[in-house]
Amino acid sequence: MQYLELNALQKELAPHGLVILGFPSNQFGKQEPGENSEILPALKYVRPGGGFVPNFQLFQKGDVNGEEEQKFYTFLKNSCPPVVESFGDPKRLFWEPLKIHDIKWNFEKFLVGPTGRPVMRWGPRTNLAAVKNDIIDYMKQQVFGQRRQPLLRED
């Protein structure tokens, strides 16, 4: 479950400056149908359950694609090319119009550098260990003053 892995990643890399931000959306298979007030209890008792509490900031639910997408996501998506070209089953996608840079499914990730510039984008199926390694590599490069080109990963 990615929530558990994201908690572990936040715990491990927060001392080095990583801040994970979560943005729930109901645009992918209607997987987040509840009200904002129901999201944290659902995580705690249902999915993943077992008393889970995210140790990262979870924002209110909103659109990441389409006509009502949050401007933050417009910026992220236009800063990093898409990680995959296909959309999958359009019957499970709930926004219009579909655009090539759109987030294709839940848990697609972006890394934004300390200056506010997006520098990496990962697909939802990318293993969190690979994401962690990429983040650590990026942080090391920042310490040593090297520039990095945007990285895209869909594993």
Phi and psi in radians as a Rosetta constraint file:
Dihedral C 1 N 2 CA 2 C 2 CIRCULARHARMONIC -1.146 0.35
Dihedral N 2 CA 2 C 2 N 3 CIRCULARHARMONIC -0.503 0.35
Dihedral C 2 N 3 CA 3 C 3 CIRCULARHARMONIC -1.044 0.35
Dihedral N 3 CA 3 C 3 N 4 CIRCULARHARMONIC -0.759 0.35
Dihedral C 3 N 4 CA 4 C 4 CIRCULARHARMONIC -1.125 0.35
Dihedral N 4 CA 4 C 4 N 5 CIRCULARHARMONIC -0.751 0.35
Dihedral C 4 N 5 CA 5 C 5 CIRCULARHARMONIC -1.159 0.35
Dihedral N 5 CA 5 C 5 N 6 CIRCULARHARMONIC -0.638 0.35
Dihedral C 5 N 6 CA 6 C 6 CIRCULARHARMONIC -1.157 0.35
Dihedral N 6 CA 6 C 6 N 7 CIRCULARHARMONIC -0.678 0.35
Dihedral C 6 N 7 CA 7 C 7 CIRCULARHARMONIC -1.051 0.35
Dihedral N 7 CA 7 C 7 N 8 CIRCULARHARMONIC -0.781 0.35
Dihedral C 7 N 8 CA 8 C 8 CIRCULARHARMONIC -1.110 0.35
Dihedral N 8 CA 8 C 8 N 9 CIRCULARHARMONIC -0.722 0.35
Dihedral C 8 N 9 CA 9 C 9 CIRCULARHARMONIC -1.117 0.35
Dihedral N 9 CA 9 C 9 N 10 CIRCULARHARMONIC -0.765 0.35
Dihedral C 9 N 10 CA 10 C 10 CIRCULARHARMONIC -1.082 0.35
Dihedral N 10 CA 10 C 10 N 11 CIRCULARHARMONIC -0.776 0.35
Dihedral C 10 N 11 CA 11 C 11 CIRCULARHARMONIC -1.081 0.35
Dihedral N 11 CA 11 C 11 N 12 CIRCULARHARMONIC -0.759 0.35
Dihedral C 11 N 12 CA 12 C 12 CIRCULARHARMONIC -1.260 0.35
Dihedral N 12 CA 12 C 12 N 13 CIRCULARHARMONIC -0.720 0.35
Dihedral C 12 N 13 CA 13 C 13 CIRCULARHARMONIC -1.779 0.35
Dihedral N 13 CA 13 C 13 N 14 CIRCULARHARMONIC -0.103 0.35
Dihedral C 13 N 14 CA 14 C 14 CIRCULARHARMONIC -1.004 0.35
Dihedral N 14 CA 14 C 14 N 15 CIRCULARHARMONIC -0.699 0.35
Dihedral C 14 N 15 CA 15 C 15 CIRCULARHARMONIC -1.085 0.35
Dihedral N 15 CA 15 C 15 N 16 CIRCULARHARMONIC -0.288 0.35
Dihedral C 15 N 16 CA 16 C 16 CIRCULARHARMONIC -1.771 0.35
Dihedral N 16 CA 16 C 16 N 17 CIRCULARHARMONIC 0.106 0.35
Dihedral C 16 N 17 CA 17 C 17 CIRCULARHARMONIC 1.864 0.35
Dihedral N 17 CA 17 C 17 N 18 CIRCULARHARMONIC -0.034 0.35
Dihedral C 17 N 18 CA 18 C 18 CIRCULARHARMONIC -1.284 0.35
Dihedral N 18 CA 18 C 18 N 19 CIRCULARHARMONIC 2.347 0.35
Dihedral C 18 N 19 CA 19 C 19 CIRCULARHARMONIC -2.244 0.35
Dihedral N 19 CA 19 C 19 N 20 CIRCULARHARMONIC 1.998 0.35
Dihedral C 19 N 20 CA 20 C 20 CIRCULARHARMONIC -1.570 0.35
Dihedral N 20 CA 20 C 20 N 21 CIRCULARHARMONIC 2.361 0.35
Dihedral C 20 N 21 CA 21 C 21 CIRCULARHARMONIC -2.143 0.35
Dihedral N 21 CA 21 C 21 N 22 CIRCULARHARMONIC 2.316 0.35
Dihedral C 21 N 22 CA 22 C 22 CIRCULARHARMONIC -1.964 0.35
Dihedral N 22 CA 22 C 22 N 23 CIRCULARHARMONIC 2.369 0.35
Dihedral C 22 N 23 CA 23 C 23 CIRCULARHARMONIC -2.211 0.35
Dihedral N 23 CA 23 C 23 N 24 CIRCULARHARMONIC 1.642 0.35
Dihedral C 23 N 24 CA 24 C 24 CIRCULARHARMONIC -1.090 0.35
Dihedral N 24 CA 24 C 24 N 25 CIRCULARHARMONIC 2.559 0.35
Dihedral C 24 N 25 CA 25 C 25 CIRCULARHARMONIC -2.554 0.35
Dihedral N 25 CA 25 C 25 N 26 CIRCULARHARMONIC 2.579 0.35
Dihedral C 25 N 26 CA 26 C 26 CIRCULARHARMONIC -1.839 0.35
Dihedral N 26 CA 26 C 26 N 27 CIRCULARHARMONIC 0.317 0.35
Dihedral C 26 N 27 CA 27 C 27 CIRCULARHARMONIC -1.507 0.35
Dihedral N 27 CA 27 C 27 N 28 CIRCULARHARMONIC -0.056 0.35
Dihedral C 27 N 28 CA 28 C 28 CIRCULARHARMONIC -2.075 0.35
Dihedral N 28 CA 28 C 28 N 29 CIRCULARHARMONIC 1.695 0.35
Dihedral C 28 N 29 CA 29 C 29 CIRCULARHARMONIC 1.148 0.35
Dihedral N 29 CA 29 C 29 N 30 CIRCULARHARMONIC 0.303 0.35
Dihedral C 29 N 30 CA 30 C 30 CIRCULARHARMONIC 0.934 0.35
Dihedral N 30 CA 30 C 30 N 31 CIRCULARHARMONIC 0.727 0.35
Dihedral C 30 N 31 CA 31 C 31 CIRCULARHARMONIC -1.441 0.35
Dihedral N 31 CA 31 C 31 N 32 CIRCULARHARMONIC -0.106 0.35
Dihedral C 31 N 32 CA 32 C 32 CIRCULARHARMONIC -2.291 0.35
Dihedral N 32 CA 32 C 32 N 33 CIRCULARHARMONIC 1.115 0.35
Dihedral C 32 N 33 CA 33 C 33 CIRCULARHARMONIC -1.364 0.35
Dihedral N 33 CA 33 C 33 N 34 CIRCULARHARMONIC -0.322 0.35
Dihedral C 33 N 34 CA 34 C 34 CIRCULARHARMONIC -1.275 0.35
Dihedral N 34 CA 34 C 34 N 35 CIRCULARHARMONIC 3.041 0.35
Dihedral C 34 N 35 CA 35 C 35 CIRCULARHARMONIC -1.294 0.35
Dihedral N 35 CA 35 C 35 N 36 CIRCULARHARMONIC 2.842 0.35
Dihedral C 35 N 36 CA 36 C 36 CIRCULARHARMONIC -0.958 0.35
Dihedral N 36 CA 36 C 36 N 37 CIRCULARHARMONIC -0.669 0.35
Dihedral C 36 N 37 CA 37 C 37 CIRCULARHARMONIC -1.173 0.35
Dihedral N 37 CA 37 C 37 N 38 CIRCULARHARMONIC -0.244 0.35
Dihedral C 37 N 38 CA 38 C 38 CIRCULARHARMONIC -1.669 0.35
Dihedral N 38 CA 38 C 38 N 39 CIRCULARHARMONIC -0.206 0.35
Dihedral C 38 N 39 CA 39 C 39 CIRCULARHARMONIC -1.150 0.35
Dihedral N 39 CA 39 C 39 N 40 CIRCULARHARMONIC -0.907 0.35
Dihedral C 39 N 40 CA 40 C 40 CIRCULARHARMONIC -1.125 0.35
Dihedral N 40 CA 40 C 40 N 41 CIRCULARHARMONIC -0.782 0.35
Dihedral C 40 N 41 CA 41 C 41 CIRCULARHARMONIC -1.070 0.35
Dihedral N 41 CA 41 C 41 N 42 CIRCULARHARMONIC -0.623 0.35
Dihedral C 41 N 42 CA 42 C 42 CIRCULARHARMONIC -1.121 0.35
Dihedral N 42 CA 42 C 42 N 43 CIRCULARHARMONIC -0.709 0.35
Dihedral C 42 N 43 CA 43 C 43 CIRCULARHARMONIC -1.137 0.35
Dihedral N 43 CA 43 C 43 N 44 CIRCULARHARMONIC -0.708 0.35
Dihedral C 43 N 44 CA 44 C 44 CIRCULARHARMONIC -1.203 0.35
Dihedral N 44 CA 44 C 44 N 45 CIRCULARHARMONIC -0.695 0.35
Dihedral C 44 N 45 CA 45 C 45 CIRCULARHARMONIC -1.942 0.35
Dihedral N 45 CA 45 C 45 N 46 CIRCULARHARMONIC -0.274 0.35
Dihedral C 45 N 46 CA 46 C 46 CIRCULARHARMONIC -2.092 0.35
Dihedral N 46 CA 46 C 46 N 47 CIRCULARHARMONIC -1.148 0.35
Dihedral C 46 N 47 CA 47 C 47 CIRCULARHARMONIC -2.336 0.35
Dihedral N 47 CA 47 C 47 N 48 CIRCULARHARMONIC 1.809 0.35
Dihedral C 47 N 48 CA 48 C 48 CIRCULARHARMONIC -1.450 0.35
Dihedral N 48 CA 48 C 48 N 49 CIRCULARHARMONIC -0.221 0.35
Dihedral C 48 N 49 CA 49 C 49 CIRCULARHARMONIC 1.384 0.35
Dihedral N 49 CA 49 C 49 N 50 CIRCULARHARMONIC -2.891 0.35
Dihedral C 49 N 50 CA 50 C 50 CIRCULARHARMONIC 1.146 0.35
Dihedral N 50 CA 50 C 50 N 51 CIRCULARHARMONIC 0.430 0.35
Dihedral C 50 N 51 CA 51 C 51 CIRCULARHARMONIC 1.454 0.35
Dihedral N 51 CA 51 C 51 N 52 CIRCULARHARMONIC 0.238 0.35
Dihedral C 51 N 52 CA 52 C 52 CIRCULARHARMONIC -1.015 0.35
Dihedral N 52 CA 52 C 52 N 53 CIRCULARHARMONIC 2.350 0.35
Dihedral C 52 N 53 CA 53 C 53 CIRCULARHARMONIC -2.345 0.35
Dihedral N 53 CA 53 C 53 N 54 CIRCULARHARMONIC 2.172 0.35
Dihedral C 53 N 54 CA 54 C 54 CIRCULARHARMONIC -1.148 0.35
Dihedral N 54 CA 54 C 54 N 55 CIRCULARHARMONIC 2.442 0.35
Dihedral C 54 N 55 CA 55 C 55 CIRCULARHARMONIC -1.714 0.35
Dihedral N 55 CA 55 C 55 N 56 CIRCULARHARMONIC 0.270 0.35
Dihedral C 55 N 56 CA 56 C 56 CIRCULARHARMONIC -2.192 0.35
Dihedral N 56 CA 56 C 56 N 57 CIRCULARHARMONIC 2.786 0.35
Dihedral C 56 N 57 CA 57 C 57 CIRCULARHARMONIC -1.175 0.35
Dihedral N 57 CA 57 C 57 N 58 CIRCULARHARMONIC 2.194 0.35
Dihedral C 57 N 58 CA 58 C 58 CIRCULARHARMONIC -1.970 0.35
Dihedral N 58 CA 58 C 58 N 59 CIRCULARHARMONIC 2.072 0.35
Dihedral C 58 N 59 CA 59 C 59 CIRCULARHARMONIC -1.516 0.35
Dihedral N 59 CA 59 C 59 N 60 CIRCULARHARMONIC 3.064 0.35
Dihedral C 59 N 60 CA 60 C 60 CIRCULARHARMONIC -1.209 0.35
Dihedral N 60 CA 60 C 60 N 61 CIRCULARHARMONIC 2.679 0.35
Dihedral C 60 N 61 CA 61 C 61 CIRCULARHARMONIC -1.131 0.35
Dihedral N 61 CA 61 C 61 N 62 CIRCULARHARMONIC 2.475 0.35
Dihedral C 61 N 62 CA 62 C 62 CIRCULARHARMONIC -2.852 0.35
Dihedral N 62 CA 62 C 62 N 63 CIRCULARHARMONIC 3.102 0.35
Dihedral C 62 N 63 CA 63 C 63 CIRCULARHARMONIC -1.503 0.35
Dihedral N 63 CA 63 C 63 N 64 CIRCULARHARMONIC 2.365 0.35
Dihedral C 63 N 64 CA 64 C 64 CIRCULARHARMONIC -1.846 0.35
Dihedral N 64 CA 64 C 64 N 65 CIRCULARHARMONIC -0.162 0.35
Dihedral C 64 N 65 CA 65 C 65 CIRCULARHARMONIC -2.416 0.35
Dihedral N 65 CA 65 C 65 N 66 CIRCULARHARMONIC 2.866 0.35
Dihedral C 65 N 66 CA 66 C 66 CIRCULARHARMONIC 1.507 0.35
Dihedral N 66 CA 66 C 66 N 67 CIRCULARHARMONIC -2.987 0.35
Dihedral C 66 N 67 CA 67 C 67 CIRCULARHARMONIC -1.101 0.35
Dihedral N 67 CA 67 C 67 N 68 CIRCULARHARMONIC -0.480 0.35
Dihedral C 67 N 68 CA 68 C 68 CIRCULARHARMONIC -1.847 0.35
Dihedral N 68 CA 68 C 68 N 69 CIRCULARHARMONIC 0.327 0.35
Dihedral C 68 N 69 CA 69 C 69 CIRCULARHARMONIC -1.117 0.35
Dihedral N 69 CA 69 C 69 N 70 CIRCULARHARMONIC 2.576 0.35
Dihedral C 69 N 70 CA 70 C 70 CIRCULARHARMONIC -1.143 0.35
Dihedral N 70 CA 70 C 70 N 71 CIRCULARHARMONIC 2.412 0.35
Dihedral C 70 N 71 CA 71 C 71 CIRCULARHARMONIC -1.030 0.35
Dihedral N 71 CA 71 C 71 N 72 CIRCULARHARMONIC -0.554 0.35
Dihedral C 71 N 72 CA 72 C 72 CIRCULARHARMONIC -0.972 0.35
Dihedral N 72 CA 72 C 72 N 73 CIRCULARHARMONIC -0.747 0.35
Dihedral C 72 N 73 CA 73 C 73 CIRCULARHARMONIC -1.297 0.35
Dihedral N 73 CA 73 C 73 N 74 CIRCULARHARMONIC -0.555 0.35
Dihedral C 73 N 74 CA 74 C 74 CIRCULARHARMONIC -1.022 0.35
Dihedral N 74 CA 74 C 74 N 75 CIRCULARHARMONIC -0.810 0.35
Dihedral C 74 N 75 CA 75 C 75 CIRCULARHARMONIC -1.078 0.35
Dihedral N 75 CA 75 C 75 N 76 CIRCULARHARMONIC -0.868 0.35
Dihedral C 75 N 76 CA 76 C 76 CIRCULARHARMONIC -1.048 0.35
Dihedral N 76 CA 76 C 76 N 77 CIRCULARHARMONIC -0.846 0.35
Dihedral C 76 N 77 CA 77 C 77 CIRCULARHARMONIC -1.152 0.35
Dihedral N 77 CA 77 C 77 N 78 CIRCULARHARMONIC -0.585 0.35
Dihedral C 77 N 78 CA 78 C 78 CIRCULARHARMONIC -1.405 0.35
Dihedral N 78 CA 78 C 78 N 79 CIRCULARHARMONIC -0.209 0.35
Dihedral C 78 N 79 CA 79 C 79 CIRCULARHARMONIC -1.592 0.35
Dihedral N 79 CA 79 C 79 N 80 CIRCULARHARMONIC -0.448 0.35
Dihedral C 79 N 80 CA 80 C 80 CIRCULARHARMONIC -2.248 0.35
Dihedral N 80 CA 80 C 80 N 81 CIRCULARHARMONIC 2.281 0.35
Dihedral C 80 N 81 CA 81 C 81 CIRCULARHARMONIC -1.043 0.35
Dihedral N 81 CA 81 C 81 N 82 CIRCULARHARMONIC 2.767 0.35
Dihedral C 81 N 82 CA 82 C 82 CIRCULARHARMONIC -1.117 0.35
Dihedral N 82 CA 82 C 82 N 83 CIRCULARHARMONIC 2.660 0.35
Dihedral C 82 N 83 CA 83 C 83 CIRCULARHARMONIC -1.522 0.35
Dihedral N 83 CA 83 C 83 N 84 CIRCULARHARMONIC -0.393 0.35
Dihedral C 83 N 84 CA 84 C 84 CIRCULARHARMONIC -2.436 0.35
Dihedral N 84 CA 84 C 84 N 85 CIRCULARHARMONIC 2.709 0.35
Dihedral C 84 N 85 CA 85 C 85 CIRCULARHARMONIC -1.587 0.35
Dihedral N 85 CA 85 C 85 N 86 CIRCULARHARMONIC -0.607 0.35
Dihedral C 85 N 86 CA 86 C 86 CIRCULARHARMONIC -1.468 0.35
Dihedral N 86 CA 86 C 86 N 87 CIRCULARHARMONIC 2.742 0.35
Dihedral C 86 N 87 CA 87 C 87 CIRCULARHARMONIC -1.753 0.35
Dihedral N 87 CA 87 C 87 N 88 CIRCULARHARMONIC -0.219 0.35
Dihedral C 87 N 88 CA 88 C 88 CIRCULARHARMONIC 1.381 0.35
Dihedral N 88 CA 88 C 88 N 89 CIRCULARHARMONIC -2.665 0.35
Dihedral C 88 N 89 CA 89 C 89 CIRCULARHARMONIC -1.315 0.35
Dihedral N 89 CA 89 C 89 N 90 CIRCULARHARMONIC 1.906 0.35
Dihedral C 89 N 90 CA 90 C 90 CIRCULARHARMONIC -1.111 0.35
Dihedral N 90 CA 90 C 90 N 91 CIRCULARHARMONIC -0.307 0.35
Dihedral C 90 N 91 CA 91 C 91 CIRCULARHARMONIC -1.222 0.35
Dihedral N 91 CA 91 C 91 N 92 CIRCULARHARMONIC -0.262 0.35
Dihedral C 91 N 92 CA 92 C 92 CIRCULARHARMONIC -1.825 0.35
Dihedral N 92 CA 92 C 92 N 93 CIRCULARHARMONIC 0.129 0.35
Dihedral C 92 N 93 CA 93 C 93 CIRCULARHARMONIC -1.974 0.35
Dihedral N 93 CA 93 C 93 N 94 CIRCULARHARMONIC 2.276 0.35
Dihedral C 93 N 94 CA 94 C 94 CIRCULARHARMONIC -2.123 0.35
Dihedral N 94 CA 94 C 94 N 95 CIRCULARHARMONIC 1.181 0.35
Dihedral C 94 N 95 CA 95 C 95 CIRCULARHARMONIC -2.842 0.35
Dihedral N 95 CA 95 C 95 N 96 CIRCULARHARMONIC 2.794 0.35
Dihedral C 95 N 96 CA 96 C 96 CIRCULARHARMONIC -2.554 0.35
Dihedral N 96 CA 96 C 96 N 97 CIRCULARHARMONIC 2.650 0.35
Dihedral C 96 N 97 CA 97 C 97 CIRCULARHARMONIC -1.343 0.35
Dihedral N 97 CA 97 C 97 N 98 CIRCULARHARMONIC 2.723 0.35
Dihedral C 97 N 98 CA 98 C 98 CIRCULARHARMONIC -1.358 0.35
Dihedral N 98 CA 98 C 98 N 99 CIRCULARHARMONIC 2.321 0.35
Dihedral C 98 N 99 CA 99 C 99 CIRCULARHARMONIC -2.224 0.35
Dihedral N 99 CA 99 C 99 N 100 CIRCULARHARMONIC 2.615 0.35
Dihedral C 99 N 100 CA 100 C 100 CIRCULARHARMONIC -0.991 0.35
Dihedral N 100 CA 100 C 100 N 101 CIRCULARHARMONIC -0.610 0.35
Dihedral C 100 N 101 CA 101 C 101 CIRCULARHARMONIC -1.452 0.35
Dihedral N 101 CA 101 C 101 N 102 CIRCULARHARMONIC -0.031 0.35
Dihedral C 101 N 102 CA 102 C 102 CIRCULARHARMONIC -1.009 0.35
Dihedral N 102 CA 102 C 102 N 103 CIRCULARHARMONIC 2.678 0.35
Dihedral C 102 N 103 CA 103 C 103 CIRCULARHARMONIC -1.170 0.35
Dihedral N 103 CA 103 C 103 N 104 CIRCULARHARMONIC 2.255 0.35
Dihedral C 103 N 104 CA 104 C 104 CIRCULARHARMONIC -1.554 0.35
Dihedral N 104 CA 104 C 104 N 105 CIRCULARHARMONIC -0.447 0.35
Dihedral C 104 N 105 CA 105 C 105 CIRCULARHARMONIC -2.898 0.35
Dihedral N 105 CA 105 C 105 N 106 CIRCULARHARMONIC 2.887 0.35
Dihedral C 105 N 106 CA 106 C 106 CIRCULARHARMONIC -0.876 0.35
Dihedral N 106 CA 106 C 106 N 107 CIRCULARHARMONIC 2.584 0.35
Dihedral C 106 N 107 CA 107 C 107 CIRCULARHARMONIC 1.233 0.35
Dihedral N 107 CA 107 C 107 N 108 CIRCULARHARMONIC 0.374 0.35
Dihedral C 107 N 108 CA 108 C 108 CIRCULARHARMONIC -1.212 0.35
Dihedral N 108 CA 108 C 108 N 109 CIRCULARHARMONIC 2.478 0.35
Dihedral C 108 N 109 CA 109 C 109 CIRCULARHARMONIC -2.179 0.35
Dihedral N 109 CA 109 C 109 N 110 CIRCULARHARMONIC 2.615 0.35
Dihedral C 109 N 110 CA 110 C 110 CIRCULARHARMONIC -2.245 0.35
Dihedral N 110 CA 110 C 110 N 111 CIRCULARHARMONIC 2.563 0.35
Dihedral C 110 N 111 CA 111 C 111 CIRCULARHARMONIC -1.959 0.35
Dihedral N 111 CA 111 C 111 N 112 CIRCULARHARMONIC 2.194 0.35
Dihedral C 111 N 112 CA 112 C 112 CIRCULARHARMONIC -1.908 0.35
Dihedral N 112 CA 112 C 112 N 113 CIRCULARHARMONIC 2.231 0.35
Dihedral C 112 N 113 CA 113 C 113 CIRCULARHARMONIC -1.262 0.35
Dihedral N 113 CA 113 C 113 N 114 CIRCULARHARMONIC 3.027 0.35
Dihedral C 113 N 114 CA 114 C 114 CIRCULARHARMONIC -1.103 0.35
Dihedral N 114 CA 114 C 114 N 115 CIRCULARHARMONIC -0.319 0.35
Dihedral C 114 N 115 CA 115 C 115 CIRCULARHARMONIC -1.577 0.35
Dihedral N 115 CA 115 C 115 N 116 CIRCULARHARMONIC -0.026 0.35
Dihedral C 115 N 116 CA 116 C 116 CIRCULARHARMONIC 1.620 0.35
Dihedral N 116 CA 116 C 116 N 117 CIRCULARHARMONIC 0.099 0.35
Dihedral C 116 N 117 CA 117 C 117 CIRCULARHARMONIC -1.619 0.35
Dihedral N 117 CA 117 C 117 N 118 CIRCULARHARMONIC 2.162 0.35
Dihedral C 117 N 118 CA 118 C 118 CIRCULARHARMONIC -1.116 0.35
Dihedral N 118 CA 118 C 118 N 119 CIRCULARHARMONIC 2.332 0.35
Dihedral C 118 N 119 CA 119 C 119 CIRCULARHARMONIC -2.174 0.35
Dihedral N 119 CA 119 C 119 N 120 CIRCULARHARMONIC -0.306 0.35
Dihedral C 119 N 120 CA 120 C 120 CIRCULARHARMONIC -2.553 0.35
Dihedral N 120 CA 120 C 120 N 121 CIRCULARHARMONIC 2.666 0.35
Dihedral C 120 N 121 CA 121 C 121 CIRCULARHARMONIC -2.501 0.35
Dihedral N 121 CA 121 C 121 N 122 CIRCULARHARMONIC 2.345 0.35
Dihedral C 121 N 122 CA 122 C 122 CIRCULARHARMONIC -2.190 0.35
Dihedral N 122 CA 122 C 122 N 123 CIRCULARHARMONIC 2.532 0.35
Dihedral C 122 N 123 CA 123 C 123 CIRCULARHARMONIC -1.282 0.35
Dihedral N 123 CA 123 C 123 N 124 CIRCULARHARMONIC 2.850 0.35
Dihedral C 123 N 124 CA 124 C 124 CIRCULARHARMONIC -1.139 0.35
Dihedral N 124 CA 124 C 124 N 125 CIRCULARHARMONIC -0.368 0.35
Dihedral C 124 N 125 CA 125 C 125 CIRCULARHARMONIC -1.643 0.35
Dihedral N 125 CA 125 C 125 N 126 CIRCULARHARMONIC -0.032 0.35
Dihedral C 125 N 126 CA 126 C 126 CIRCULARHARMONIC -1.143 0.35
Dihedral N 126 CA 126 C 126 N 127 CIRCULARHARMONIC 2.256 0.35
Dihedral C 126 N 127 CA 127 C 127 CIRCULARHARMONIC -1.044 0.35
Dihedral N 127 CA 127 C 127 N 128 CIRCULARHARMONIC 2.362 0.35
Dihedral C 127 N 128 CA 128 C 128 CIRCULARHARMONIC -1.125 0.35
Dihedral N 128 CA 128 C 128 N 129 CIRCULARHARMONIC -0.431 0.35
Dihedral C 128 N 129 CA 129 C 129 CIRCULARHARMONIC -1.136 0.35
Dihedral N 129 CA 129 C 129 N 130 CIRCULARHARMONIC -0.678 0.35
Dihedral C 129 N 130 CA 130 C 130 CIRCULARHARMONIC -1.179 0.35
Dihedral N 130 CA 130 C 130 N 131 CIRCULARHARMONIC -0.704 0.35
Dihedral C 130 N 131 CA 131 C 131 CIRCULARHARMONIC -1.052 0.35
Dihedral N 131 CA 131 C 131 N 132 CIRCULARHARMONIC -0.827 0.35
Dihedral C 131 N 132 CA 132 C 132 CIRCULARHARMONIC -1.012 0.35
Dihedral N 132 CA 132 C 132 N 133 CIRCULARHARMONIC -0.819 0.35
Dihedral C 132 N 133 CA 133 C 133 CIRCULARHARMONIC -1.083 0.35
Dihedral N 133 CA 133 C 133 N 134 CIRCULARHARMONIC -0.710 0.35
Dihedral C 133 N 134 CA 134 C 134 CIRCULARHARMONIC -1.109 0.35
Dihedral N 134 CA 134 C 134 N 135 CIRCULARHARMONIC -0.715 0.35
Dihedral C 134 N 135 CA 135 C 135 CIRCULARHARMONIC -1.134 0.35
Dihedral N 135 CA 135 C 135 N 136 CIRCULARHARMONIC -0.773 0.35
Dihedral C 135 N 136 CA 136 C 136 CIRCULARHARMONIC -1.083 0.35
Dihedral N 136 CA 136 C 136 N 137 CIRCULARHARMONIC -0.769 0.35
Dihedral C 136 N 137 CA 137 C 137 CIRCULARHARMONIC -1.037 0.35
Dihedral N 137 CA 137 C 137 N 138 CIRCULARHARMONIC -0.764 0.35
Dihedral C 137 N 138 CA 138 C 138 CIRCULARHARMONIC -1.086 0.35
Dihedral N 138 CA 138 C 138 N 139 CIRCULARHARMONIC -0.785 0.35
Dihedral C 138 N 139 CA 139 C 139 CIRCULARHARMONIC -1.080 0.35
Dihedral N 139 CA 139 C 139 N 140 CIRCULARHARMONIC -0.712 0.35
Dihedral C 139 N 140 CA 140 C 140 CIRCULARHARMONIC -1.098 0.35
Dihedral N 140 CA 140 C 140 N 141 CIRCULARHARMONIC -0.746 0.35
Dihedral C 140 N 141 CA 141 C 141 CIRCULARHARMONIC -1.113 0.35
Dihedral N 141 CA 141 C 141 N 142 CIRCULARHARMONIC -0.602 0.35
Dihedral C 141 N 142 CA 142 C 142 CIRCULARHARMONIC -1.165 0.35
Dihedral N 142 CA 142 C 142 N 143 CIRCULARHARMONIC -0.657 0.35
Dihedral C 142 N 143 CA 143 C 143 CIRCULARHARMONIC -1.133 0.35
Dihedral N 143 CA 143 C 143 N 144 CIRCULARHARMONIC -0.673 0.35
Dihedral C 143 N 144 CA 144 C 144 CIRCULARHARMONIC -1.628 0.35
Dihedral N 144 CA 144 C 144 N 145 CIRCULARHARMONIC 0.121 0.35
Dihedral C 144 N 145 CA 145 C 145 CIRCULARHARMONIC 1.307 0.35
Dihedral N 145 CA 145 C 145 N 146 CIRCULARHARMONIC 0.349 0.35
Dihedral C 145 N 146 CA 146 C 146 CIRCULARHARMONIC -1.571 0.35
Dihedral N 146 CA 146 C 146 N 147 CIRCULARHARMONIC 2.538 0.35
Dihedral C 146 N 147 CA 147 C 147 CIRCULARHARMONIC -1.509 0.35
Dihedral N 147 CA 147 C 147 N 148 CIRCULARHARMONIC 2.647 0.35
Dihedral C 147 N 148 CA 148 C 148 CIRCULARHARMONIC -2.276 0.35
Dihedral N 148 CA 148 C 148 N 149 CIRCULARHARMONIC 2.406 0.35
Dihedral C 148 N 149 CA 149 C 149 CIRCULARHARMONIC -1.414 0.35
Dihedral N 149 CA 149 C 149 N 150 CIRCULARHARMONIC 2.717 0.35
Dihedral C 149 N 150 CA 150 C 150 CIRCULARHARMONIC -0.976 0.35
Dihedral N 150 CA 150 C 150 N 151 CIRCULARHARMONIC 2.413 0.35
Dihedral C 150 N 151 CA 151 C 151 CIRCULARHARMONIC -1.932 0.35
Dihedral N 151 CA 151 C 151 N 152 CIRCULARHARMONIC 2.360 0.35
Dihedral C 151 N 152 CA 152 C 152 CIRCULARHARMONIC -2.167 0.35
Dihedral N 152 CA 152 C 152 N 153 CIRCULARHARMONIC 2.387 0.35
Dihedral C 152 N 153 CA 153 C 153 CIRCULARHARMONIC -2.475 0.35
Dihedral N 153 CA 153 C 153 N 154 CIRCULARHARMONIC 2.255 0.35
Dihedral C 153 N 154 CA 154 C 154 CIRCULARHARMONIC -2.361 0.35
Dihedral N 154 CA 154 C 154 N 155 CIRCULARHARMONIC 1.722 0.35
